[in-house]
Amino acid sequence: MTTAHEIPSIDVTVEGMTCEGCASKVRSALSATDGVVDADIDVASGRVTVHPDGSVDRGSLEFAIDGAVHDAGYRVVA
């Protein structure tokens, strides 16, 4: 059985986060996303590490992450 810690995380860069309030909005949006267990956010670099639970395939989850970040008012950049 695969645990959440064995599933590879997804790293993205989020544009526009400037404070802990911004990070909180992004974290809340991601936490409400199916397939996401948790997210680690570094405001200074804009890096977000999303920890999936394995219930959603990676492509669908990446699409959902992009949408959740957009809905929170920010943008995932390549």
N, CA, C and O atoms as CSV, one atom per row, in Angstrom:
chain,resi,resn,atom,element,x,y,z
A,1,MET,N,N,0.844,-1.185,0.000
A,1,MET,CA,C,0.000,0.000,0.000
A,1,MET,C,C,0.885,1.242,0.000
A,1,MET,O,O,1.856,1.317,0.753
A,2,THR,N,N,0.552,2.213,-0.840
A,2,THR,CA,C,1.316,3.456,-0.936
A,2,THR,C,C,0.759,4.477,0.039
A,2,THR,O,O,-0.452,4.690,0.106
A,3,THR,N,N,1.652,5.110,0.796
A,3,THR,CA,C,1.222,6.161,1.705
A,3,THR,C,C,1.455,7.512,1.044
A,3,THR,O,O,2.165,7.610,0.043
A,4,ALA,N,N,0.861,8.534,1.605
A,4,ALA,CA,C,0.994,9.884,1.051
A,4,ALA,C,C,2.455,10.319,0.982
A,4,ALA,O,O,2.835,11.081,0.093
A,5,HIS,N,N,3.272,9.841,1.913
A,5,HIS,CA,C,4.679,10.246,1.929
A,5,HIS,C,C,5.473,9.602,0.800
A,5,HIS,O,O,6.547,10.094,0.451
A,6,GLU,N,N,4.970,8.511,0.219
A,6,GLU,CA,C,5.662,7.831,-0.865
A,6,GLU,C,C,5.272,8.383,-2.234
A,6,GLU,O,O,5.936,8.083,-3.226
A,7,ILE,N,N,4.226,9.172,-2.305
A,7,ILE,CA,C,3.757,9.744,-3.566
A,7,ILE,C,C,4.563,11.008,-3.829
A,7,ILE,O,O,4.666,11.869,-2.956
A,8,PRO,N,N,5.134,11.128,-5.021
A,8,PRO,CA,C,5.961,12.311,-5.313
A,8,PRO,C,C,5.158,13.608,-5.195
A,8,PRO,O,O,4.017,13.705,-5.647
A,9,SER,N,N,5.787,14.580,-4.579
A,9,SER,CA,C,5.151,15.887,-4.448
A,9,SER,C,C,5.220,16.622,-5.789
A,9,SER,O,O,5.969,16.239,-6.687
A,10,ILE,N,N,4.434,17.667,-5.899
A,10,ILE,CA,C,4.402,18.505,-7.092
A,10,ILE,C,C,4.869,19.891,-6.688
A,10,ILE,O,O,4.280,20.515,-5.806
A,11,ASP,N,N,5.928,20.378,-7.328
A,11,ASP,CA,C,6.470,21.698,-7.038
A,11,ASP,C,C,6.042,22.673,-8.121
A,11,ASP,O,O,6.175,22.395,-9.313
A,12,VAL,N,N,5.525,23.825,-7.690
A,12,VAL,CA,C,5.139,24.884,-8.623
A,12,VAL,C,C,5.626,26.219,-8.078
A,12,VAL,O,O,5.899,26.351,-6.885
A,13,THR,N,N,5.732,27.197,-8.955
A,13,THR,CA,C,6.039,28.560,-8.539
A,13,THR,C,C,4.776,29.381,-8.739
A,13,THR,O,O,4.149,29.342,-9.798
A,14,VAL,N,N,4.414,30.126,-7.699
A,14,VAL,CA,C,3.201,30.934,-7.725
A,14,VAL,C,C,3.598,32.405,-7.741
A,14,VAL,O,O,4.337,32.877,-6.877
A,15,GLU,N,N,3.096,33.107,-8.731
A,15,GLU,CA,C,3.390,34.527,-8.895
A,15,GLU,C,C,2.380,35.361,-8.114
A,15,GLU,O,O,1.179,35.093,-8.147
A,16,GLY,N,N,2.882,36.374,-7.413
A,16,GLY,CA,C,2.007,37.328,-6.741
A,16,GLY,C,C,1.892,37.179,-5.242
A,16,GLY,O,O,1.322,38.052,-4.589
A,17,MET,N,N,2.412,36.105,-4.670
A,17,MET,CA,C,2.359,35.951,-3.213
A,17,MET,C,C,3.408,36.863,-2.595
A,17,MET,O,O,4.593,36.766,-2.915
A,18,THR,N,N,2.967,37.748,-1.712
A,18,THR,CA,C,3.899,38.688,-1.105
A,18,THR,C,C,3.917,38.641,0.424
A,18,THR,O,O,4.753,39.287,1.057
A,19,CYS,N,N,2.995,37.876,1.016
A,19,CYS,CA,C,2.916,37.856,2.475
A,19,CYS,C,C,2.316,36.530,2.949
A,19,CYS,O,O,1.885,35.703,2.145
A,20,GLU,N,N,2.300,36.354,4.244
A,20,GLU,CA,C,1.725,35.143,4.818
A,20,GLU,C,C,0.217,35.059,4.569
A,20,GLU,O,O,-0.336,33.963,4.488
A,21,GLY,N,N,-0.445,36.205,4.447
A,21,GLY,CA,C,-1.871,36.203,4.116
A,21,GLY,C,C,-2.110,35.612,2.737
A,21,GLY,O,O,-3.058,34.856,2.526
A,22,CYS,N,N,-1.233,35.968,1.796
A,22,CYS,CA,C,-1.298,35.410,0.439
A,22,CYS,C,C,-1.103,33.895,0.505
A,22,CYS,O,O,-1.850,33.133,-0.109
A,23,ALA,N,N,-0.096,33.479,1.250
A,23,ALA,CA,C,0.199,32.051,1.379
A,23,ALA,C,C,-0.981,31.315,1.993
A,23,ALA,O,O,-1.288,30.191,1.597
A,24,SER,N,N,-1.636,31.934,2.945
A,24,SER,CA,C,-2.796,31.321,3.583
A,24,SER,C,C,-3.938,31.116,2.585
A,24,SER,O,O,-4.608,30.084,2.606
A,25,LYS,N,N,-4.154,32.103,1.711
A,25,LYS,CA,C,-5.196,31.970,0.684
A,25,LYS,C,C,-4.880,30.829,-0.268
A,25,LYS,O,O,-5.761,30.045,-0.620
A,26,VAL,N,N,-3.622,30.735,-0.685
A,26,VAL,CA,C,-3.210,29.672,-1.601
A,26,VAL,C,C,-3.321,28.311,-0.906
A,26,VAL,O,O,-3.820,27.350,-1.492
A,27,ARG,N,N,-2.856,28.234,0.340
A,27,ARG,CA,C,-2.918,26.978,1.087
A,27,ARG,C,C,-4.363,26.521,1.265
A,27,ARG,O,O,-4.660,25.337,1.107
A,28,SER,N,N,-5.249,27.435,1.588
A,28,SER,CA,C,-6.671,27.089,1.753
A,28,SER,C,C,-7.268,26.572,0.451
A,28,SER,O,O,-8.006,25.586,0.445
A,29,ALA,N,N,-6.944,27.244,-0.652
A,29,ALA,CA,C,-7.462,26.821,-1.950
A,29,ALA,C,C,-6.941,25.430,-2.308
A,29,ALA,O,O,-7.687,24.593,-2.816
A,30,LEU,N,N,-5.667,25.191,-2.041
A,30,LEU,CA,C,-5.098,23.889,-2.363
A,30,LEU,C,C,-5.635,22.801,-1.443
A,30,LEU,O,O,-5.871,21.678,-1.889
A,31,SER,N,N,-5.830,23.115,-0.177
A,31,SER,CA,C,-6.347,22.130,0.775
A,31,SER,C,C,-7.762,21.684,0.423
A,31,SER,O,O,-8.172,20.572,0.755
A,32,ALA,N,N,-8.499,22.554,-0.248
A,32,ALA,CA,C,-9.865,22.222,-0.662
A,32,ALA,C,C,-9.903,21.456,-1.982
A,32,ALA,O,O,-10.979,21.101,-2.463
A,33,THR,N,N,-8.742,21.202,-2.563
A,33,THR,CA,C,-8.640,20.524,-3.853
A,33,THR,C,C,-8.578,19.019,-3.647
A,33,THR,O,O,-7.768,18.530,-2.860
A,34,ASP,N,N,-9.440,18.278,-4.357
A,34,ASP,CA,C,-9.413,16.821,-4.283
A,34,ASP,C,C,-8.033,16.309,-4.648
A,34,ASP,O,O,-7.446,16.731,-5.645
A,35,GLY,N,N,-7.520,15.401,-3.839
A,35,GLY,CA,C,-6.226,14.795,-4.107
A,35,GLY,C,C,-5.061,15.452,-3.408
A,35,GLY,O,O,-3.939,14.951,-3.481
A,36,VAL,N,N,-5.299,16.573,-2.724
A,36,VAL,CA,C,-4.222,17.285,-2.028
A,36,VAL,C,C,-4.313,17.012,-0.533
A,36,VAL,O,O,-5.362,17.191,0.085
A,37,VAL,N,N,-3.193,16.575,0.036
A,37,VAL,CA,C,-3.102,16.343,1.476
A,37,VAL,C,C,-2.692,17.620,2.190
A,37,VAL,O,O,-3.285,17.999,3.200
A,38,ASP,N,N,-1.658,18.286,1.649
A,38,ASP,CA,C,-1.086,19.461,2.303
A,38,ASP,C,C,-0.239,20.214,1.281
A,38,ASP,O,O,0.046,19.704,0.198
A,39,ALA,N,N,0.157,21.424,1.637
A,39,ALA,CA,C,1.042,22.215,0.783
A,39,ALA,C,C,2.018,22.991,1.651
A,39,ALA,O,O,1.626,23.599,2.647
A,40,ASP,N,N,3.284,22.967,1.271
A,40,ASP,CA,C,4.320,23.764,1.926
A,40,ASP,C,C,4.571,24.970,1.038
A,40,ASP,O,O,4.759,24.829,-0.170
A,41,ILE,N,N,4.574,26.158,1.637
A,41,ILE,CA,C,4.695,27.383,0.854
A,41,ILE,C,C,5.841,28.230,1.375
A,41,ILE,O,O,5.952,28.473,2.576
A,42,ASP,N,N,6.701,28.680,0.453
A,42,ASP,CA,C,7.780,29.610,0.761
A,42,ASP,C,C,7.445,30.921,0.053
A,42,ASP,O,O,7.621,31.045,-1.159
A,43,VAL,N,N,6.966,31.887,0.816
A,43,VAL,CA,C,6.526,33.159,0.243
A,43,VAL,C,C,7.669,33.879,-0.460
A,43,VAL,O,O,7.471,34.446,-1.535
A,44,ALA,N,N,8.848,33.865,0.121
A,44,ALA,CA,C,9.981,34.609,-0.437
A,44,ALA,C,C,10.320,34.158,-1.859
A,44,ALA,O,O,10.619,34.986,-2.720
A,45,SER,N,N,10.275,32.867,-2.101
A,45,SER,CA,C,10.624,32.350,-3.426
A,45,SER,C,C,9.401,32.097,-4.303
A,45,SER,O,O,9.524,31.939,-5.518
A,46,GLY,N,N,8.236,32.061,-3.692
A,46,GLY,CA,C,7.017,31.746,-4.436
A,46,GLY,C,C,6.843,30.258,-4.688
A,46,GLY,O,O,5.930,29.851,-5.406
A,47,ARG,N,N,7.716,29.441,-4.099
A,47,ARG,CA,C,7.653,27.997,-4.321
A,47,ARG,C,C,6.586,27.354,-3.448
A,47,ARG,O,O,6.466,27.634,-2.255
A,48,VAL,N,N,5.820,26.486,-4.087
A,48,VAL,CA,C,4.784,25.733,-3.391
A,48,VAL,C,C,5.018,24.257,-3.677
A,48,VAL,O,O,5.129,23.844,-4.831
A,49,THR,N,N,5.091,23.473,-2.615
A,49,THR,CA,C,5.216,22.027,-2.751
A,49,THR,C,C,3.895,21.419,-2.313
A,49,THR,O,O,3.494,21.522,-1.154
A,50,VAL,N,N,3.230,20.784,-3.269
A,50,VAL,CA,C,1.924,20.182,-3.012
A,50,VAL,C,C,2.126,18.688,-2.754
A,50,VAL,O,O,2.804,18.002,-3.519
A,51,HIS,N,N,1.531,18.198,-1.672
A,51,HIS,CA,C,1.631,16.796,-1.301
A,51,HIS,C,C,0.313,16.105,-1.652
A,51,HIS,O,O,-0.696,16.317,-0.979
A,52,PRO,N,N,0.318,15.276,-2.709
A,52,PRO,CA,C,-0.898,14.596,-3.129
A,52,PRO,C,C,-1.179,13.351,-2.286
A,52,PRO,O,O,-0.286,12.810,-1.634
A,53,ASP,N,N,-2.443,12.908,-2.315
A,53,ASP,CA,C,-2.801,11.687,-1.589
A,53,ASP,C,C,-2.855,10.461,-2.497
A,53,ASP,O,O,-3.066,9.346,-2.020
A,54,GLY,N,N,-2.667,10.659,-3.798
A,54,GLY,CA,C,-2.646,9.541,-4.725
A,54,GLY,C,C,-3.995,9.155,-5.284
A,54,GLY,O,O,-4.089,8.207,-6.064
A,55,SER,N,N,-5.045,9.869,-4.904
A,55,SER,CA,C,-6.388,9.518,-5.362
A,55,SER,C,C,-6.717,10.098,-6.735
A,55,SER,O,O,-7.706,9.704,-7.353
A,56,VAL,N,N,-5.901,11.024,-7.212
A,56,VAL,CA,C,-6.141,11.688,-8.496
A,56,VAL,C,C,-4.864,11.548,-9.330
A,56,VAL,O,O,-3.759,11.695,-8.806
A,57,ASP,N,N,-5.018,11.262,-10.633
A,57,ASP,CA,C,-3.818,11.113,-11.457
A,57,ASP,C,C,-3.084,12.454,-11.539
A,57,ASP,O,O,-3.685,13.518,-11.389
A,58,ARG,N,N,-1.794,12.382,-11.775
A,58,ARG,CA,C,-0.915,13.560,-11.717
A,58,ARG,C,C,-1.350,14.665,-12.680
A,58,ARG,O,O,-1.378,15.833,-12.293
A,59,GLY,N,N,-1.685,14.328,-13.908
A,59,GLY,CA,C,-2.095,15.345,-14.881
A,59,GLY,C,C,-3.334,16.101,-14.435
A,59,GLY,O,O,-3.399,17.325,-14.542
A,60,SER,N,N,-4.314,15.366,-13.936
A,60,SER,CA,C,-5.543,16.003,-13.456
A,60,SER,C,C,-5.265,16.858,-12.234
A,60,SER,O,O,-5.842,17.934,-12.074
A,61,LEU,N,N,-4.375,16.375,-11.371
A,61,LEU,CA,C,-4.044,17.129,-10.166
A,61,LEU,C,C,-3.301,18.415,-10.512
A,61,LEU,O,O,-3.565,19.459,-9.915
A,62,GLU,N,N,-2.379,18.353,-11.465
A,62,GLU,CA,C,-1.666,19.564,-11.878
A,62,GLU,C,C,-2.644,20.599,-12.437
A,62,GLU,O,O,-2.507,21.793,-12.170
A,63,PHE,N,N,-3.616,20.148,-13.200
A,63,PHE,CA,C,-4.647,21.042,-13.738
A,63,PHE,C,C,-5.465,21.646,-12.594
A,63,PHE,O,O,-5.759,22.842,-12.607
A,64,ALA,N,N,-5.833,20.825,-11.606
A,64,ALA,CA,C,-6.614,21.296,-10.459
A,64,ALA,C,C,-5.819,22.284,-9.610
A,64,ALA,O,O,-6.380,23.253,-9.100
A,65,ILE,N,N,-4.515,22.045,-9.456
A,65,ILE,CA,C,-3.658,22.963,-8.694
A,65,ILE,C,C,-3.632,24.325,-9.371
A,65,ILE,O,O,-3.777,25.355,-8.713
A,66,ASP,N,N,-3.447,24.328,-10.683
A,66,ASP,CA,C,-3.438,25.578,-11.438
A,66,ASP,C,C,-4.753,26.330,-11.242
A,66,ASP,O,O,-4.752,27.542,-11.027
A,67,GLY,N,N,-5.861,25.620,-11.314
A,67,GLY,CA,C,-7.170,26.247,-11.132
A,67,GLY,C,C,-7.375,26.784,-9.729
A,67,GLY,O,O,-7.921,27.873,-9.554
A,68,ALA,N,N,-6.942,26.027,-8.723
A,68,ALA,CA,C,-7.099,26.462,-7.333
A,68,ALA,C,C,-6.277,27.717,-7.055
A,68,ALA,O,O,-6.745,28.641,-6.390
A,69,VAL,N,N,-5.049,27.740,-7.570
A,69,VAL,CA,C,-4.197,28.915,-7.388
A,69,VAL,C,C,-4.808,30.121,-8.092
A,69,VAL,O,O,-4.815,31.225,-7.547
A,70,HIS,N,N,-5.316,29.912,-9.296
A,70,HIS,CA,C,-5.979,30.999,-10.045
A,70,HIS,C,C,-7.200,31.500,-9.278
A,70,HIS,O,O,-7.399,32.708,-9.151
A,71,ASP,N,N,-8.004,30.596,-8.774
A,71,ASP,CA,C,-9.201,30.989,-8.012
A,71,ASP,C,C,-8.860,31.768,-6.756
A,71,ASP,O,O,-9.663,32.571,-6.282
A,72,ALA,N,N,-7.658,31.530,-6.208
A,72,ALA,CA,C,-7.213,32.263,-5.017
A,72,ALA,C,C,-6.674,33.647,-5.379
A,72,ALA,O,O,-6.387,34.458,-4.499
A,73,GLY,N,N,-6.540,33.911,-6.688
A,73,GLY,CA,C,-6.100,35.239,-7.129
A,73,GLY,C,C,-4.646,35.321,-7.543
A,73,GLY,O,O,-4.085,36.412,-7.649
A,74,TYR,N,N,-4.030,34.166,-7.778
A,74,TYR,CA,C,-2.615,34.127,-8.130
A,74,TYR,C,C,-2.427,33.302,-9.398
A,74,TYR,O,O,-3.394,32.818,-9.985
A,75,ARG,N,N,-1.170,33.148,-9.812
A,75,ARG,CA,C,-0.912,32.453,-11.062
A,75,ARG,C,C,0.290,31.525,-10.919
A,75,ARG,O,O,1.329,31.909,-10.382
A,76,VAL,N,N,0.129,30.291,-11.411
A,76,VAL,CA,C,1.238,29.341,-11.471
A,76,VAL,C,C,2.058,29.723,-12.703
A,76,VAL,O,O,1.516,29.887,-13.796
A,77,VAL,N,N,3.376,29.862,-12.511
A,77,VAL,CA,C,4.264,30.192,-13.629
A,77,VAL,C,C,5.184,29.027,-13.932
A,77,VAL,O,O,5.520,28.241,-13.046
A,78,ALA,N,N,5.588,28.920,-15.185
A,78,ALA,CA,C,6.470,27.807,-15.599
A,78,ALA,C,C,7.876,28.035,-15.122
A,78,ALA,O,O,8.755,27.211,-15.373
